Amino acid sequence: MLQSLSPRLVFAGLFLLAVTSMAFAMIYLERFLNLAACPLCMTQRVFVVGWGVIALIAVIHNPRSWGNRVYAALCGLSATIGGAVAARHVWLQYLPPEEVPACGPSLQYMLETLPLGETFSIMMMGDGNCAETQWTFLGLSIPEQTLLLFTVTTLICLWQTFRTYPQES
């Protein structure tokens, strides 16, 4: 049954998953619940947008098997790196309070005053704001849910990369 799914449909699903995730974060979490995104949250969003844009390009391009593998590998790479960032975020949340790093300046301040490389480094490390659990659903914090999302996306991309396409049979 899974083999009968067209690659274009799989990429459309990955694109819709990214759009839904971003809409949930930006509309529900930020606007409705008034939760501010920490530096690691912002970094994870970059990788969600990354896989979403790659998936959209794949839907528009609609390549043959080799092209599908390249697009799936690129989507998977974005999801894997995003998953690593989410895993660090989860790790920070489980640190004992005395080991949590100090809170840093806001992203806007860092972008205005620090070199881009230093800002990126600080964003990837996270700070005390990232260790705070602000909201849970089904017992999972936002970074845990995001890690699950990245894991599922990576698995779909791996399947899409290594599956047998109908024209190859």
C-alpha positions in Angstrom: 0.0 0.0 0.0 2.8 2.5 0.9 4.6 1.7 -2.4 1.5 3.0 -4.3 1.8 6.5 -2.8 3.2 8.8 -5.4 6.4 10.6 -4.4 4.7 13.9 -5.2 1.9 13.1 -2.7 4.5 12.2 0.0 6.3 15.5 -0.5 2.9 17.4 -0.5 2.3 15.7 2.9 5.7 16.8 4.2 5.0 20.3 3.0 1.6 20.4 4.7 3.1 19.0 7.9 5.7 21.8 8.0 3.0 24.5 7.3 0.7 23.1 10.0 3.6 23.0 12.5 4.6 26.6 11.8 0.9 27.7 11.9 0.5 26.0 15.3 3.7 27.6 16.6 3.1 31.1 15.3 -0.7 31.3 15.7 -1.7 29.1 18.6 1.4 29.1 20.8 2.6 32.7 20.2 -0.6 34.6 19.5 -3.2 32.7 21.5 -1.1 31.4 24.5 1.4 34.4 24.4 4.4 32.1 24.6 7.6 33.7 23.4 9.9 31.5 21.3 13.4 31.0 22.8 16.6 30.9 20.7 16.4 27.1 20.3 12.8 27.2 19.3 13.6 29.8 16.6 16.4 27.5 15.4 14.1 24.5 15.2 11.6 26.6 13.2 14.3 27.3 10.6 14.8 23.6 10.0 11.0 23.0 9.8 10.8 25.8 7.2 13.8 24.3 5.5 12.2 20.8 5.0 8.9 22.5 4.0 10.5 24.6 1.3 12.5 21.6 -0.1 9.3 19.5 -0.1 7.4 22.3 -1.9 10.1 22.5 -4.5 9.9 18.7 -5.0 6.1 18.9 -5.4 6.5 21.6 -8.1 9.4 20.0 -9.8 7.9 16.4 -9.7 11.2 14.7 -10.6 11.9 11.0 -11.5 13.3 8.5 -9.0 16.8 10.0 -8.7 15.5 13.5 -8.1 13.0 12.2 -5.6 15.9 10.6 -3.7 17.8 13.9 -3.6 14.9 15.9 -2.4 14.0 13.3 0.2 17.6 13.3 1.4 17.7 17.1 1.7 14.4 17.1 3.6 15.7 14.4 5.8 18.9 16.3 6.4 17.0 19.4 7.5 14.8 17.3 9.8 17.8 15.4 11.3 19.6 18.6 12.1 16.4 20.1 13.5 16.0 16.9 15.6 19.5 17.3 17.0 18.6 20.9 18.0 15.4 19.7 19.6 17.2 16.9 21.4 19.6 19.6 22.9 16.5 21.6 23.9 15.0 18.6 25.6 18.3 17.9 27.4 18.4 21.5 28.7 14.9 21.1 30.1 15.9 18.0 32.1 19.0 19.6 33.6 19.0 20.2 37.4 18.2 23.9 38.1 21.7 24.6 39.4 23.2 23.4 36.0 20.9 25.5 33.8 22.9 28.1 31.8 22.2 31.8 32.5 19.6 33.5 30.5 21.0 35.5 27.6 19.9 38.6 25.7 17.0 38.6 23.2 17.5 37.5 19.6 16.8 41.0 18.3 19.5 42.4 20.6 22.0 39.8 19.5 21.3 40.4 15.8 21.8 44.2 16.3 25.0 44.1 18.4 26.9 40.8 17.8 28.5 39.4 14.7 26.2 36.8 12.9 28.5 33.9 13.7 28.5 34.6 17.4 24.7 35.1 17.4 24.3 31.7 15.6 26.6 30.1 18.1 24.7 31.5 21.1 21.4 30.4 19.5 22.6 26.8 19.0 23.8 26.6 22.6 20.5 27.8 24.1 20.2 29.6 27.4 18.2 29.5 30.6 15.1 30.6 28.7 15.3 27.3 26.8 15.3 25.2 29.9 11.9 26.5 31.0 8.9 24.2 30.2 6.1 26.6 29.4 3.4 24.3 28.0 2.7 20.6 27.7 0.4 18.4 25.7 -0.1 14.7 26.6 2.7 15.1 29.1 5.2 16.3 26.4 6.8 19.7 26.4 7.0 21.7 23.2 10.7 20.6 22.4 9.7 16.9 23.1 6.8 17.3 20.6 9.1 18.9 18.1 11.7 16.2 18.5 8.9 13.6 17.8 7.9 15.6 14.7 11.5 15.7 13.4 11.9 12.0 14.1 8.7 11.1 12.1 9.8 13.4 9.3 13.2 11.9 9.2 11.8 8.4 9.0 9.4 9.4 6.2 12.3 11.0 4.3 14.5 7.9 4.8 11.7 5.7 3.4 11.2 8.2 0.5 15.0 8.1 -0.2 15.3 4.3 -0.3 12.0 3.1 -1.6 11.5 1.4 -4.9 9.8 3.7 -7.4 7.3 2.3 -9.9 9.4 3.2 -13.0 12.4 1.2 -11.5 10.5 -2.1 -11.4 
